[in-house]
Amino acid sequence: MKTAVDLLAALAEPTRLAALRLVWDGREHCVCELMSKLGATQSRMSRHMSVLDRAGLVSGRRDRQWVRYTRCGDLSPEVVALVEAALALADAPAADDETEAAA
C-alpha cells in the first residue's frame, strides 16, 4: 500500500480527481474517453493516469495503442473512504461561495 502522502498527492490535482471520478464506477475506461470527457491531450492524460496508477488507485491494461483504466479492486476500506471523501469535497461548494450566497 502507498503512503497517505502518495495518495493525497495523487488526489490533489483537479484533472486526476476528475479522471478518478470517471473510473470510480468500476468499469473500464479508455484513455481516449478520458481525454474527450476532460478536455486533456493524450500525453497529459497518460501522465495523470500514471500518477494514479503509481498511487495504487487505478490499474491499466494495454489495448493496441490505448490503455484502458479501471479502479483497483483490492483497495482497503480506508483508501476507498479517503477517495470518496475527496470526490465529495470536490463536489461541495467552496466556503467562499457559501459565504457570498449568505450575504
C-alpha positions as CSV (number, residue, x, y, z in Angstrom):
1,M,0.0,0.0,0.0
2,K,1.2,3.5,-0.7
3,T,1.6,6.1,2.0
4,A,-1.1,8.6,2.8
5,V,1.1,11.3,1.3
6,D,1.3,9.4,-2.0
7,L,-2.5,9.0,-2.1
8,L,-3.2,12.6,-1.1
9,A,-0.7,13.9,-3.6
10,A,-2.4,11.9,-6.4
11,L,-5.8,13.3,-5.4
12,A,-4.6,16.9,-5.1
13,E,-4.8,17.7,-8.8
14,P,-8.1,18.6,-10.4
15,T,-7.6,16.6,-13.7
16,R,-6.6,13.5,-11.7
17,L,-9.6,13.8,-9.4
18,A,-11.9,14.2,-12.4
19,A,-10.4,11.1,-14.1
20,L,-10.7,9.2,-10.9
21,R,-14.4,10.1,-10.6
22,L,-14.9,8.6,-14.0
23,V,-13.1,5.3,-13.3
24,W,-14.5,5.1,-9.8
25,D,-17.7,3.5,-11.3
26,G,-15.7,0.2,-11.6
27,R,-16.0,0.0,-15.4
28,E,-13.1,0.1,-17.8
29,H,-12.4,3.5,-19.4
30,C,-10.1,4.0,-22.4
31,V,-7.6,6.9,-22.1
32,C,-9.2,8.3,-25.3
33,E,-12.6,8.5,-23.5
34,L,-11.0,10.3,-20.5
35,M,-9.2,12.7,-22.9
36,S,-12.5,13.5,-24.5
37,K,-14.5,14.0,-21.4
38,L,-11.8,16.0,-19.6
39,G,-10.5,18.0,-22.5
40,A,-6.9,16.8,-22.0
41,T,-4.3,15.9,-24.5
42,Q,-3.1,12.3,-24.8
43,S,0.3,13.0,-23.2
44,R,-1.3,15.0,-20.3
45,M,-4.0,12.3,-19.6
46,S,-1.4,9.5,-19.7
47,R,0.8,11.4,-17.3
48,H,-2.0,11.9,-14.8
49,M,-3.2,8.3,-15.1
50,S,0.3,7.1,-14.5
51,V,0.3,9.1,-11.2
52,L,-3.0,7.4,-10.2
53,D,-1.6,4.0,-11.2
54,R,1.6,4.5,-9.1
55,A,-0.5,5.6,-6.1
56,G,-2.3,2.2,-6.4
57,L,-5.7,3.8,-7.2
58,V,-6.2,2.5,-10.8
59,S,-4.8,-0.2,-13.0
60,G,-4.2,0.0,-16.7
61,R,-4.5,-2.6,-19.4
62,R,-2.9,-2.0,-22.9
63,D,-5.4,-2.5,-25.8
64,R,-3.5,-1.9,-29.0
65,Q,-2.4,1.8,-29.0
66,W,-4.6,2.8,-26.0
67,V,-4.6,2.0,-22.3
68,R,-7.8,1.1,-20.5
69,Y,-8.1,2.0,-16.9
70,T,-10.2,0.6,-14.1
71,R,-10.4,1.3,-10.3
72,C,-8.2,-1.1,-8.4
73,G,-10.3,-3.8,-6.9
74,D,-8.2,-4.5,-3.9
75,L,-8.3,-1.1,-2.2
76,S,-8.6,-1.1,1.6
77,P,-11.8,0.4,3.1
78,E,-9.7,3.3,4.4
79,V,-8.4,4.2,0.9
80,V,-11.9,3.9,-0.5
81,A,-13.2,6.2,2.2
82,L,-10.4,8.7,1.5
83,V,-11.1,8.8,-2.2
84,E,-14.9,9.0,-1.7
85,A,-14.3,11.9,0.7
86,A,-12.1,13.7,-1.8
87,L,-14.7,13.2,-4.5
88,A,-17.5,14.5,-2.3
89,L,-15.4,17.5,-1.3
90,A,-14.7,18.3,-4.9
91,D,-18.4,18.4,-5.5
92,A,-19.1,20.6,-2.5
93,P,-19.4,24.4,-2.9
94,A,-16.3,26.3,-1.7
95,A,-16.6,28.0,1.7
96,D,-16.3,31.4,-0.1
97,D,-19.3,30.6,-2.3
98,E,-21.4,29.7,0.7
99,T,-20.4,33.0,2.5
100,E,-21.2,35.1,-0.6
101,A,-24.6,33.3,-1.0
102,A,-25.5,34.0,2.6
103,A,-24.6,37.7,2.3
